[in-house]
Amino acid sequence: MNWRLALLGDHALVFSLEEKMSEEIIEKIMALKKSIETLHFDFIKELIPSYHTLTLVYDINLFYQNNITVKNNQSVVEFGNDMLTAFNSAATNSTIKNAAEKIKANNNLIENNSFTDREKIIQIPVCYDERLGIDLENIVSRNKISIEEIIKIHTEETYLVYCLGFLPGFAYMGKVNAAIQIARHASPRKEVQAGSVGIAGMQTGIYPMNSPGGWQIIGRTPIKIFDKAPAILGKLSAGNRIQFYPIDFAEFEKLNEYK
């Protein structure tokens, strides 16, 4: 895989791979993120993973005060290239050579799928009752499939979270089985209820709060996946693996955290 580097303004650096939705690519993105985190550079403020990119947000003043970067008279892009060199080959002449072996060890863990929590699957209950799955009939009509089959297929899959976006805590998950894929609405609804589970093409997601939205709604979870309390915030993050399981309407009402 060939990495590309690009500055995003004067406070961020973007590492990118081929622009597509691929489990192999997000595995690599998450591995790079974990490797950079082991370095504990004080100028790194945030690492934001997405489908094929990792955005490193940095403090520009601290960057140019750092002993390593000052000693080597490095630009941000040169520093990024050094990190990729260490990540890919643990090169001994890297400016982060003291961390190179640690990075190499982390990189080797990709083979064990440890960077996307493959062994830890988050189970999320969903009520697919038609009172909540308000677009189920759209999929039935378009895809020539029964509601029972939609539920079975949607709950059989394990989904990978590729990124968070659109709303706080909104997780873009994939890939949805082709048998139940459907395009989003041409015109979004003015309001989709919090907890609604939708499908848009090969992705599925949960609306963390009431908001406009164009995804096809097939059910609703009673579990809050986002809370504005600083100690809680989002329950999902890039690299998580999710599986839905069906519950009936009575159980939904009993568990509903949105009341």
C-alpha positions in Angstrom: 0.0 0.0 0.0 1.3 3.4 -0.9 0.9 6.2 1.6 0.3 9.8 0.7 0.9 12.8 2.9 -0.8 16.2 2.7 -1.0 19.3 5.0 -4.5 20.3 6.1 -4.0 23.9 7.0 -1.1 24.7 9.4 -2.3 22.4 12.3 -3.0 19.0 10.7 -1.3 16.4 8.6 -3.2 13.8 6.6 -1.9 10.3 6.0 -3.9 8.6 3.2 -4.2 5.3 1.3 -6.3 4.3 -1.7 -9.7 6.0 -1.5 -12.1 3.2 -1.0 -14.1 1.4 1.7 -11.9 -1.6 2.6 -11.4 -3.5 5.8 -7.7 -4.0 4.9 -7.2 -0.3 4.6 -9.0 0.7 7.8 -6.9 -2.0 9.6 -3.8 -0.3 8.3 -5.1 3.1 9.3 -5.9 1.9 12.8 -2.5 0.3 13.1 -0.7 3.5 12.2 -2.8 5.4 14.7 -1.9 2.9 17.5 1.7 3.1 16.5 1.8 6.9 16.6 0.1 6.9 20.0 2.9 4.9 21.5 5.3 7.8 20.8 3.6 10.2 23.2 4.7 13.3 21.4 3.5 16.4 23.3 2.6 18.3 20.2 0.1 15.7 18.9 -3.3 16.9 20.0 -5.5 14.3 18.2 -5.5 11.4 15.8 -8.7 11.1 13.7 -9.1 7.8 11.7 -11.5 7.5 8.8 -12.0 5.1 5.8 -8.7 5.6 4.1 -7.1 8.5 6.1 -5.6 9.3 9.4 -5.5 13.0 10.3 -2.9 14.1 12.8 -3.8 17.4 14.5 -0.8 19.1 16.1 0.2 22.2 18.1 2.4 24.0 15.7 4.2 25.9 18.4 5.0 22.7 20.4 6.1 21.0 17.2 8.8 23.5 16.5 9.9 23.4 20.1 10.3 19.6 20.3 13.9 18.4 20.7 13.7 15.9 17.9 12.1 18.1 15.3 14.4 21.1 16.2 17.5 19.0 16.2 16.7 17.7 12.7 15.4 20.9 11.4 12.3 19.1 10.2 9.1 20.3 8.5 5.9 18.6 9.4 5.8 16.6 6.2 9.3 15.4 6.7 8.4 14.3 10.2 5.3 12.5 8.8 7.5 10.7 6.3 9.9 9.6 9.1 6.9 8.1 11.0 5.8 6.2 7.9 9.4 4.9 7.4 9.5 3.7 10.9 6.0 2.2 10.7 6.8 0.4 7.5 10.3 -0.8 8.1 11.6 0.2 11.5 14.5 2.1 9.8 17.3 2.7 12.2 18.2 6.1 10.7 14.8 7.5 11.4 14.6 10.5 13.7 12.2 8.4 15.8 14.6 5.4 15.8 14.2 4.8 19.5 10.5 4.1 18.9 11.1 2.2 15.6 11.2 -1.3 17.2 8.1 -0.5 19.2 6.3 0.6 16.0 7.4 -2.5 14.2 6.1 -4.7 16.9 2.7 -2.9 16.8 2.7 -3.2 13.0 3.1 -6.9 13.2 0.0 -7.1 15.3 -2.1 -6.3 12.2 -1.9 -10.0 11.3 -3.7 -10.7 14.5 -6.5 -8.2 13.7 -5.9 -6.5 17.0 -6.4 -3.0 15.8 -10.1 -3.2 15.0 -11.1 -5.2 18.0 -12.1 -8.3 16.0 -12.5 -10.4 19.1 -14.6 -7.9 20.9 -18.0 -7.5 19.3 -20.4 -4.9 20.7 -24.0 -6.3 20.8 -26.7 -3.7 20.1 -30.5 -4.5 20.4 -32.8 -3.3 17.7 -36.5 -3.3 17.4 -37.5 -3.9 13.8 -41.2 -3.4 14.4 -42.8 -1.5 11.4 -43.8 1.3 13.8 -40.1 2.0 14.2 -38.7 0.6 11.0 -40.6 3.1 8.9 -38.7 2.2 5.6 -38.8 -1.5 5.8 -41.5 -1.7 3.1 -39.2 0.3 0.8 -36.6 -2.4 0.9 -39.3 -5.1 0.6 -40.7 -3.5 -2.5 -37.4 -2.6 -4.2 -35.3 -5.7 -3.3 -38.2 -8.3 -3.4 -37.4 -9.6 0.0 -39.5 -10.1 3.2 -39.2 -8.2 6.4 -38.2 -11.4 8.1 -35.4 -11.9 5.7 -34.2 -8.2 6.1 -34.0 -8.7 9.9 -32.2 -12.0 9.5 -29.6 -10.7 7.1 -29.1 -7.4 9.0 -28.5 -9.2 12.3 -26.3 -12.0 10.9 -23.6 -9.6 9.8 -20.8 -8.2 12.0 -20.2 -4.6 11.0 -16.9 -2.6 11.2 -17.0 1.0 12.3 -15.1 2.9 9.6 -15.4 6.4 11.0 -17.5 8.8 13.1 -19.1 11.9 11.5 -22.2 13.8 10.4 -23.4 14.0 14.1 -21.5 13.4 17.4 -21.4 9.7 17.8 -22.7 8.7 14.4 -20.8 5.6 13.4 -20.5 4.7 9.7 -20.6 0.9 9.6 -20.2 -1.7 6.9 -20.5 -3.6 4.8 -24.2 -4.3 4.4 -25.2 -7.4 2.6 -26.1 -6.6 -1.1 -29.5 -8.3 -0.6 -30.7 -5.5 1.7 -28.7 -2.5 0.3 -30.8 0.5 -0.7 -30.0 4.1 -1.6 -30.7 6.8 0.8 -33.8 9.0 0.2 -33.6 11.5 -2.6 -34.8 14.1 -0.1 -33.9 13.7 3.6 -36.6 13.8 6.3 -36.7 16.9 8.5 -36.4 14.7 11.6 -35.3 11.2 12.2 -35.7 9.9 15.8 -32.7 9.2 18.0 -31.8 5.6 18.0 -33.1 5.0 14.5 -31.1 2.4 12.6 -30.7 3.1 8.9 -29.2 1.8 5.7 -27.6 3.8 2.9 -26.0 1.7 0.2 -23.4 -0.6 1.7 -23.4 1.2 5.1 -25.6 1.0 8.2 -25.7 3.4 11.1 -27.5 4.6 14.2 -28.8 8.2 14.6 -27.5 9.3 18.0 -30.0 12.1 18.4 -33.0 13.6 16.6 -31.9 15.1 13.4 -32.6 15.5 9.7 -31.5 12.4 7.8 -31.9 10.6 4.5 -31.0 7.0 5.4 -33.6 4.3 5.0 -34.8 3.5 8.6 -35.3 -0.2 9.4 -35.6 -0.2 13.2 -34.6 1.6 16.4 -32.3 0.7 19.3 -33.4 1.6 22.8 -29.8 2.1 23.8 -28.2 5.6 23.8 -25.0 5.5 21.8 -24.1 9.1 22.6 -24.4 11.1 25.7 -23.2 14.7 26.0 -21.9 14.1 29.5 -18.1 14.4 29.2 -17.5 11.2 31.1 -19.7 9.2 28.6 -19.9 10.7 25.2 -19.9 8.2 22.3 -20.0 4.5 22.9 -18.7 3.6 19.4 -15.4 4.5 17.8 -13.6 3.6 14.6 -12.3 0.1 14.6 -15.2 -1.3 16.8 -17.1 -4.3 15.5 -20.8 -4.3 16.0 -23.6 -6.9 15.7 -27.3 -6.1 16.0 -29.8 -8.5 17.6 -33.6 -8.3 17.3 -36.0 -7.4 20.2 -39.7 -7.0 20.1 -41.6 -3.8 20.7 -42.4 -4.6 24.4 -38.7 -5.1 25.1 -37.9 -1.9 23.3 -40.3 0.1 25.5 -38.8 -1.5 28.6 -35.2 -0.7 27.7 -35.8 2.7 26.0 -33.2 5.1 27.3 -34.6 8.0 25.2 -37.8 8.5 27.3 
